[in-house]
Structures are given as structure tokens and as C-alpha cells.
Amino acid sequence: MTREFEIRKEVEVEGTPEQVWDAIATGPGIDSWFMGPHTVDGRLGGRMSIDMGFFQEASTITAWEPGKHLAYTSDKGEDGTFHAMEYLIEGRDQGSTVLRFVHSGVLGDDWGDEYLDQTAKGWDMYLFTLAQYVRHFAGRHGTYVFAQWPEGEKSWPALLKALGVPEDAQVGDEVTLEPFGVTGVVDYLVRHSPHEFLGVRGEDGLYRFHGTNAVGHHLFGDATGQAEKWQAFLAQLAGQTSLT
């Protein structure tokens, strides 16, 4: 049995409406703060798609007002399920922007309340990352680097230890992701299981750890081989964790 849903969010961004528009309405812009890679045919009725290999989704753009309003709706599944995204942009004084976001649609039987709650918390992290991208990396387009924790034992403390991040780290602390030699500032942190998140903003990247599920980074330098390195790191950590 299907059911309708709606998630509403709002975020203030230290950037112009034009910068926010570039972040939400172009493929390279979206890849710089959300999952990817995306392609965008930027026009009313145009198509937007994401292809992560193991996951693909295509949508039709239903509203296209550059700098003001963007909306798109995914193709419907055989059971009538779909997802719709809407962004409303409002410029404020002194160059800031308020972005209002709505994620709605129809869910299938496999989406319980816990998945909807997890999605809402995920949007908090992604929209925060969007704001960080516009504030610190506007004009640069990032590469989305994804790696998933293998099946098996998983431990948030073990992940932090392997990264070299203290368990008592706080937002604003400087840390070093030791296996990769990346120094940055903790900019996002949620410790409530099972929705832990860690965000570290480095000089050339926004590093995002989705609990003991996956990493999804946005790198603004050379990202060659980075997905493979992070996948190997998670695989090694999963093997060590299973022995404890």
C-alpha cells in the first residue's frame, strides 16, 4: 500500500541567489553538495538524472525560474511511487539567501516511518553541506566520491578511531583524517544512533561520513583514485572490526 509524504526544510545561505541557483540547477553544482553524478537539461520540461551505477533516477523539470524557483518530479514506478523536489530561493540583504525546500511524493510499502525520519535527517546534512559549499567553494565544482561500508560488523567509535578523530570532538575543532593526511574543521556532527553523521571541511573538500553506512565526499581538487582508496579503507576497517 502506498502513502503520500512531505518533508519541508529551510536553510540560510551566505551567498547570492545566483550562487545558490548554480548549486541546485546544474549537474556540477549538485555534485558539489549532494549525491552524483547528475546531468541537467536546464529548461522547463527538461530532464534531470543521477547515475551512481547501483542507483539511477530520472526526473522531469516542472518549474524553471533561474534564481527563484526550481522543481522536478521523478518518473513514476510501476506502483505509482515517485519523488518530487522543489526549491524556492529568496535573496536577503547583505548578499545572503534563504532557500526553502520541499521533498514530497508517494512512498511504497518498503518505506516505513524510520526511513522517512532518516531521509529528513539526511536532508538536514545535505542542505547544510550546500550552504557550506556556497560559502567556502562557490565557483568551484566538486567531484562526488562515494564508498560504502561492506556487509559485516560496523562500529562508529572504530570509524572515528581509524580516522584519527577524537570521540569527544566538537563542531569547530580542527582534526586530521590521518589515513589520508587531510586536515580540516569539524563542521557537522550528529552522534545519535543510528543516524550518526560527521562532516569535515578541508581546504579542498567537504568530507561526509554517513554513520557506519557510507562516505560521500565532495572534492574540489584531483579526485583520481579517491573512491577506490576510501573503499579500501572501509573494507580494511570492516575486516578489523569483525575480529574485535
Secondary structure, DSSP 8 states (H G I E B T S, - for coil): --EEEEEEEEEEESS-HHHHHHHHHSHHHHHTTSSS-EEE--STT-EEEEE-SS-EEEEEEEEEETTTEEEEEE---TTS-EEEEEEEEEE-GGG-EEEEEEEEEEE-TT--HHHHHHHHHHHHHHHHHHHHHHHHHTT---EEEEEE--SS---HHHHHHHHT--TT--TT-EEEEGGGTEEEEEEEEE-STT--EEEEEETTEEEEEETTTEEEEEESS--TTHHHHHHHHHHHHHHHHHT-
